[in-house]
Amino acid sequence: MKTLHVELGDRRYPIHIGPGLLARPELLTPCIPGRQALVVSNTTVAPLYLEPVRASLDGLRHEAVILPDGEQYKTLDTLNEIFTALLNHRFDRNCTVIALGGGVIGDMAGFAAACYQRGVHFIQIPTTLLAQVDSSVGGKTAVNHPFGKNMIGAFYQPLGVLADTDTLATLPDRELSAGLAEVIKYGLIRDLPFLEWLEANLEALMARDAAALSEAIDRSCRNKAEIVAADERETGERALLNLGHTFGHAIETGVGYGQWLHGEAVATGMVMAADLSARLGWLNREQVERVRALLARARLPVQPPMALTPDDFLRLMAVDKKVKDGRLRLILLRNLGQAVIASDINPRLLIETLETSL
């Protein structure tokens, strides 16, 4: 097991990474201050991993709420099921909400914890690669709206993260690839040596080599933990973690939540961001192809859906959390391993990227 910390002063919390963690109550119970816990999971994950978590909670009063599985259920209506469970079981302000699942469960459970009685304790147990390397770390919680992804939410940090790498054994290949998109992102935005390591070890990751996956998760979490510690509420550097996300969120919203996995949309968005970076003179075409080739090797889409038009992208991208004072801001690449926040982009170049990509 490897352990690192997100350094947020008196809200510092551990990220434990390794096999067999669900069977180690000594890692979970120290993160539960009270005597009540609600496990939030879904219909896919709960049959696989709920019982080991329940066993680790032996001695505490604990209940579970099982939600439907899928991005299309990441809504206020589904969120209300968590509140109903908390109220039905008369959980108090010292209870703990435990997210057991992927990014959708983590986002909804975290948002529920932020809201219930104005804030209760929260723990992340991510069971997908994407959640282990990205969404479980940093305290972003939200639900979707038909007009935009993750537009209703809160910053709310967990008390701990348990990333049991054994759970990746049951992860579908498509979900594994989606998680690799976020892993590759860290190399592109700030860690060129990690990008080079990924290029050399991608096949091992795709084959679920335990040592390679552990290294990739650890390196990704360390990158994110450093960024979150420096900029918890995304006033500056943390925005760089959104490379490809403005394009990607437009894809997810435009085709309907759940049709494309988040990592798939982000992968295509990163190729589009690289293309626009080249049009601005920051990358050369060989570097763009290097980005595209690595994502394609990870069996990720590198072209947006033909159902969307450039006008669709522009309309959907206008409803984005990085829009500031009516101006669209994009995360682009000055170089591989060096992301920047770009404003006042020449609209003609953006449209060229959209038209070429489509």
ChimeraX attribute file (.defattr): number of C-alpha atoms within 10 A of each C-alpha:
attribute: neighborCount
match mode: 1-to-1
recipient: residues
	/A:1	12
	/A:2	12
	/A:3	12
	/A:4	15
	/A:5	17
	/A:6	23
	/A:7	16
	/A:8	15
	/A:9	8
	/A:10	6
	/A:11	10
	/A:12	14
	/A:13	19
	/A:14	18
	/A:15	23
	/A:16	21
	/A:17	22
	/A:18	20
	/A:19	17
	/A:20	13
	/A:21	22
	/A:22	25
	/A:23	16
	/A:24	13
	/A:25	16
	/A:26	11
	/A:27	16
	/A:28	23
	/A:29	15
	/A:30	11
	/A:31	18
	/A:32	21
	/A:33	13
	/A:34	16
	/A:35	16
	/A:36	21
	/A:37	25
	/A:38	22
	/A:39	25
	/A:40	26
	/A:41	27
	/A:42	22
	/A:43	14
	/A:44	14
	/A:45	21
	/A:46	20
	/A:47	11
	/A:48	11
	/A:49	16
	/A:50	19
	/A:51	13
	/A:52	15
	/A:53	20
	/A:54	20
	/A:55	13
	/A:56	17
	/A:57	20
	/A:58	11
	/A:59	10
	/A:60	14
	/A:61	15
	/A:62	18
	/A:63	17
	/A:64	19
	/A:65	17
	/A:66	20
	/A:67	20
	/A:68	14
	/A:69	18
	/A:70	18
	/A:71	21
	/A:72	16
	/A:73	19
	/A:74	25
	/A:75	18
	/A:76	15
	/A:77	10
	/A:78	15
	/A:79	20
	/A:80	13
	/A:81	16
	/A:82	25
	/A:83	18
	/A:84	12
	/A:85	17
	/A:86	22
	/A:87	12
	/A:88	9
	/A:89	13
	/A:90	11
	/A:91	22
	/A:92	15
	/A:93	15
	/A:94	16
	/A:95	24
	/A:96	26
	/A:97	29
	/A:98	28
	/A:99	29
	/A:100	26
	/A:101	30
	/A:102	25
	/A:103	26
	/A:104	26
	/A:105	33
	/A:106	30
	/A:107	28
	/A:108	26
	/A:109	29
	/A:110	32
	/A:111	25
	/A:112	28
	/A:113	29
	/A:114	23
	/A:115	15
	/A:116	19
	/A:117	13
	/A:118	9
	/A:119	17
	/A:120	20
	/A:121	24
	/A:122	28
	/A:123	26
	/A:124	33
	/A:125	28
	/A:126	28
	/A:127	28
	/A:128	28
	/A:129	28
	/A:130	24
	/A:131	23
	/A:132	30
	/A:133	25
	/A:134	23
	/A:135	22
	/A:136	33
	/A:137	25
	/A:138	23
	/A:139	23
	/A:140	22
	/A:141	27
	/A:142	26
	/A:143	23
	/A:144	21
	/A:145	16
	/A:146	12
	/A:147	13
	/A:148	21
	/A:149	23
	/A:150	19
	/A:151	16
	/A:152	14
	/A:153	18
	/A:154	19
	/A:155	15
	/A:156	24
	/A:157	25
	/A:158	27
	/A:159	21
	/A:160	26
	/A:161	27
	/A:162	23
	/A:163	31
	/A:164	22
	/A:165	23
	/A:166	15
	/A:167	20
	/A:168	21
	/A:169	13
	/A:170	12
	/A:171	15
	/A:172	10
	/A:173	15
	/A:174	14
	/A:175	18
	/A:176	22
	/A:177	27
	/A:178	26
	/A:179	24
	/A:180	27
	/A:181	26
	/A:182	27
	/A:183	25
	/A:184	25
	/A:185	25
	/A:186	27
	/A:187	22
	/A:188	26
	/A:189	24
	/A:190	20
	/A:191	19
	/A:192	16
	/A:193	12
	/A:194	19
	/A:195	22
	/A:196	14
	/A:197	13
	/A:198	20
	/A:199	17
	/A:200	10
	/A:201	15
	/A:202	21
	/A:203	14
	/A:204	14
	/A:205	20
	/A:206	17
	/A:207	11
	/A:208	16
	/A:209	12
	/A:210	17
	/A:211	11
	/A:212	18
	/A:213	22
	/A:214	21
	/A:215	14
	/A:216	23
	/A:217	22
	/A:218	22
	/A:219	18
	/A:220	22
	/A:221	25
	/A:222	19
	/A:223	19
	/A:224	21
	/A:225	22
	/A:226	16
	/A:227	21
	/A:228	21
	/A:229	17
	/A:230	17
	/A:231	16
	/A:232	20
	/A:233	17
	/A:234	16
	/A:235	9
	/A:236	12
	/A:237	16
	/A:238	18
	/A:239	20
	/A:240	23
	/A:241	22
	/A:242	22
	/A:243	29
	/A:244	26
	/A:245	26
	/A:246	28
	/A:247	27
	/A:248	28
	/A:249	23
	/A:250	28
	/A:251	29
	/A:252	23
	/A:253	21
	/A:254	21
	/A:255	13
	/A:256	13
	/A:257	22
	/A:258	15
	/A:259	15
	/A:260	19
	/A:261	19
	/A:262	24
	/A:263	25
	/A:264	27
	/A:265	28
	/A:266	30
	/A:267	34
	/A:268	27
	/A:269	27
	/A:270	30
	/A:271	27
	/A:272	28
	/A:273	24
	/A:274	32
	/A:275	30
	/A:276	24
	/A:277	25
	/A:278	22
	/A:279	17
	/A:280	17
	/A:281	11
	/A:282	17
	/A:283	19
	/A:284	15
	/A:285	15
	/A:286	10
	/A:287	16
	/A:288	20
	/A:289	14
	/A:290	15
	/A:291	23
	/A:292	22
	/A:293	16
	/A:294	18
	/A:295	26
	/A:296	15
	/A:297	14
	/A:298	21
	/A:299	18
	/A:300	22
	/A:301	22
	/A:302	22
	/A:303	17
	/A:304	22
	/A:305	16
	/A:306	8
	/A:307	10
	/A:308	15
	/A:309	15
	/A:310	17
	/A:311	12
	/A:312	13
	/A:313	20
	/A:314	16
	/A:315	13
	/A:316	21
	/A:317	24
	/A:318	18
	/A:319	18
	/A:320	22
	/A:321	15
	/A:322	20
	/A:323	15
	/A:324	11
	/A:325	6
	/A:326	9
	/A:327	12
	/A:328	19
	/A:329	20
	/A:330	26
	/A:331	24
	/A:332	30
	/A:333	27
	/A:334	19
	/A:335	19
	/A:336	21
	/A:337	17
	/A:338	16
	/A:339	23
	/A:340	17
	/A:341	17
	/A:342	14
	/A:343	14
	/A:344	9
	/A:345	14
	/A:346	10
	/A:347	9
	/A:348	9
	/A:349	16
	/A:350	20
	/A:351	16
	/A:352	15
	/A:353	21
	/A:354	21
	/A:355	12
	/A:356	12
	/A:357	18
	/A:358	15
